[in-house]
Amino acid sequence: MYRVLIADDEEIERLSFSRKLKKYFGESCEVFHAENGMQAILAVDKNDTPIVIMDIGMPGMNGVEAAEWIRKSHPDCVIIFLTAYDDFSYAKRAVSLHALEYLLKPCDDEELIPVMEEAMRQVDLCGEGIRSTDAGTGRDAEDDPGQEPENGYSRVAAAIRAYVRENYSRDISMQDAARAMNYSEVYFCRLFKQCFDQNFTAYLTHLRVKEAKKLLEDPRANIKDVSRSVGYSDSKYFSKIFKRITGQLPSEYRDGLPS
């Protein structure tokens, strides 16, 4: 059972996210709600929720301020920020909190679900004592380059695409990519969304599944080997991701290919 806190001042947003989580994760996901930053802090302390989906732009104590308090007492909490473009004034403070992902509103299922699956994986690693929140953050938000020129997006997108393709077989994160590109996490999130119309985690997941399909064309392919080759050390987790995207387990996909 994964305990998840959804903190957003808009009830319709909280209910929408809650329905999505129940739809995809069923009884394996217990959802708690908070409508402001102070309630979020109290809810995390009371319910010991290891995953927090936090809206940045809440009145009173905003999401960044609440996350700072949560991080002090729960250093391994997996934080996912919800943000609108006008929330980027909080960028410099947000990057120090090492969020798993910054989901830009409005957020659809194709973006949310891969991020939640990764959050759950990181919670599992904390049981095993492996995960650490100490990740590089790249350039400070106050130093980010602002708006890229329109003709620069193709160049930036090509550089990002090349980085992901060269490193998808490793256990890379959004923070790793931002640092490699010399951007703050928050600015990289916005830039990535503008370039690819999806978040980093979703893009990486689909690329890995695409590459796995190629490897599975070999009828002798071992599922564990394929899993490691595309960046998943846990073959069961890989199979779960593969089935969600393709509708088949890797073994079923391989066996169904023409010989």
C-alpha positions in Angstrom: 0.0 0.0 0.0 1.4 3.4 -1.1 0.2 6.4 0.9 -0.1 9.5 -1.3 -0.9 13.1 -0.3 -2.5 15.4 -2.8 -2.2 19.0 -1.8 -4.1 21.6 -3.9 -6.3 24.5 -2.9 -8.8 23.5 -5.7 -11.1 20.7 -4.7 -11.8 19.7 -8.2 -8.1 19.2 -8.9 -7.7 17.0 -5.8 -10.7 14.9 -6.7 -9.4 14.6 -10.3 -6.0 13.4 -9.3 -7.5 11.0 -6.7 -9.8 9.4 -9.3 -6.8 8.9 -11.7 -4.7 7.2 -9.0 -7.6 5.0 -8.0 -8.3 4.1 -11.6 -4.7 3.0 -12.4 -3.5 1.8 -9.0 -6.6 0.6 -7.2 -6.3 -0.5 -3.7 -2.5 -0.3 -3.8 -2.8 3.4 -3.4 -4.3 5.2 -0.3 -4.9 8.9 -1.0 -5.0 11.7 1.5 -6.0 15.3 0.8 -4.8 18.8 1.9 -6.1 22.2 0.7 -3.1 24.3 1.7 0.5 24.1 2.7 -0.1 23.9 6.5 -2.6 21.1 6.1 -0.1 19.3 3.9 2.6 19.4 6.6 0.2 18.1 9.2 -1.1 15.4 6.9 2.4 14.1 6.1 3.3 14.0 9.8 0.0 12.3 10.8 -0.2 9.8 8.0 3.5 9.3 7.2 2.8 9.7 3.4 6.0 8.9 1.5 4.7 10.4 -1.8 3.4 14.0 -2.0 1.8 15.6 -5.0 2.0 19.3 -4.2 0.6 22.3 -6.0 3.1 25.2 -5.9 0.6 28.1 -6.1 -1.5 27.7 -3.0 -2.6 30.7 -1.0 -1.1 31.3 2.5 1.7 28.8 2.8 2.6 27.8 -0.8 3.7 24.4 -2.0 7.4 25.3 -1.9 7.3 26.6 1.6 5.4 23.5 2.8 7.8 21.2 0.9 10.7 22.8 2.7 9.2 21.9 6.1 8.3 18.4 4.9 11.8 17.8 3.6 13.3 18.7 7.0 11.4 15.9 8.9 10.9 13.5 6.0 14.1 13.7 3.9 13.2 10.7 1.7 9.7 11.9 0.9 9.1 11.8 -2.9 7.8 15.2 -3.9 6.0 15.9 -7.2 5.2 19.5 -7.9 2.2 20.7 -9.8 2.9 24.0 -11.4 1.6 26.6 -13.8 3.9 28.9 -15.8 3.4 31.8 -13.5 4.7 29.7 -10.6 8.3 29.9 -11.8 9.0 32.8 -9.5 9.5 30.1 -6.9 12.1 28.3 -9.0 15.2 29.0 -7.1 13.8 27.7 -3.8 12.1 24.7 -5.5 15.2 23.3 -7.1 16.8 22.8 -3.7 14.0 20.4 -2.7 15.0 17.8 -5.4 11.5 17.1 -6.6 11.0 13.9 -8.6 9.1 15.8 -11.4 7.4 19.1 -12.1 4.0 18.4 -13.7 2.6 21.4 -15.6 -1.1 22.0 -15.4 -3.2 20.7 -16.9 -1.7 17.2 -16.5 -3.1 14.2 -18.3 -2.9 10.5 -17.5 0.0 9.9 -19.9 2.1 12.3 -17.9 1.0 11.4 -14.4 1.1 7.6 -14.4 4.8 7.2 -15.4 5.7 9.7 -12.7 3.7 7.9 -10.1 5.2 4.6 -11.1 8.7 6.0 -10.6 7.7 7.5 -7.3 6.5 4.1 -6.1 9.8 2.6 -7.3 11.8 5.1 -5.3 9.7 4.4 -2.2 10.5 0.7 -2.6 14.2 1.6 -2.8 13.9 3.5 0.5 12.8 0.3 2.2 15.8 -1.3 0.9 17.9 1.7 2.0 19.1 2.6 -1.5 17.6 5.9 -2.5 19.0 9.3 -1.7 17.6 12.8 -2.3 21.0 14.2 -2.9 20.8 15.1 -6.6 22.5 17.7 -8.7 20.4 20.7 -9.5 22.2 22.4 -12.4 22.2 26.2 -12.8 20.4 28.3 -10.2 17.0 29.5 -11.4 18.0 33.1 -11.3 20.6 32.4 -13.9 18.4 30.5 -16.3 18.4 31.9 -19.9 14.7 32.9 -20.0 12.9 32.4 -23.3 14.9 30.5 -25.9 14.7 32.0 -29.4 12.1 30.2 -31.5 14.7 28.8 -33.9 16.6 27.6 -30.9 14.1 25.0 -29.8 15.1 22.5 -32.4 18.7 22.8 -31.4 17.8 22.4 -27.7 15.4 19.5 -28.4 18.1 17.7 -30.4 20.6 18.1 -27.6 18.1 16.8 -25.0 17.1 13.9 -27.3 20.7 12.9 -27.8 21.4 12.9 -24.1 18.4 10.7 -23.4 19.3 8.3 -26.2 22.8 8.0 -25.0 21.9 7.4 -21.4 18.4 5.7 -21.3 20.1 2.4 -20.4 21.3 3.9 -17.1 19.2 4.8 -14.1 18.9 8.5 -15.0 16.5 11.1 -13.6 15.1 14.4 -14.6 17.7 16.0 -12.3 20.5 14.2 -14.1 19.3 15.5 -17.4 18.9 19.1 -16.2 22.4 19.1 -14.7 23.9 17.7 -17.9 22.2 20.4 -19.9 23.2 23.1 -17.4 19.6 24.1 -16.5 17.8 24.4 -13.2 15.3 21.6 -12.7 12.3 23.8 -12.9 13.4 25.6 -16.1 14.4 22.2 -17.7 10.9 20.9 -16.9 9.3 23.8 -18.7 11.7 23.6 -21.6 11.2 19.9 -22.0 7.4 20.3 -22.1 7.7 22.9 -24.7 10.0 20.8 -26.9 8.3 17.4 -26.5 4.8 18.1 -25.2 5.2 15.7 -22.4 7.3 15.5 -19.2 10.7 13.9 -18.9 9.6 10.7 -17.1 6.9 9.9 -19.7 9.3 10.5 -22.6 12.0 8.3 -21.0 9.5 5.5 -20.3 8.2 5.4 -23.8 11.7 5.4 -25.3 12.7 2.5 -23.1 9.7 0.5 -24.1 10.4 1.2 -27.8 14.0 0.0 -27.5 12.8 -3.0 -25.5 10.5 -4.0 -28.4 13.5 -4.0 -30.7 15.5 -6.3 -28.4 12.5 -8.6 -28.0 12.5 -9.3 -31.8 15.2 -11.9 -31.0 13.2 -15.0 -29.9 16.0 -16.0 -27.6 15.9 -12.7 -25.8 16.0 -13.1 -22.0 13.5 -10.7 -20.3 15.9 -9.9 -17.5 18.7 -9.0 -19.9 16.3 -6.8 -22.0 15.2 -5.1 -18.8 18.7 -4.2 -17.8 19.6 -3.1 -21.3 16.9 -0.5 -21.3 17.6 0.9 -17.8 15.4 -1.2 -15.5 17.3 -3.3 -12.8 14.0 -4.8 -11.7 12.6 -7.1 -14.4 9.2 -7.3 -12.6 8.9 -3.5 -12.6 9.9 -3.5 -16.3 7.2 -6.0 -17.2 4.6 -3.9 -15.4 5.6 -0.8 -17.3 5.8 -2.7 -20.6 2.3 -4.1 -20.1 0.8 -0.8 -19.2 2.0 0.8 -22.4 1.7 -2.1 -24.9 -1.1 -4.2 -23.3 1.2 -7.2 -23.2 3.9 -8.7 -21.0 7.3 -8.7 -22.6 7.2 -12.5 -23.0 3.8 -12.3 -24.6 5.0 -9.6 -27.0 8.1 -11.6 -27.9 6.1 -14.8 -28.4 3.6 -13.0 -30.6 6.1 -11.8 -33.1 6.3 -13.5 -36.5 9.2 -16.1 -36.6 
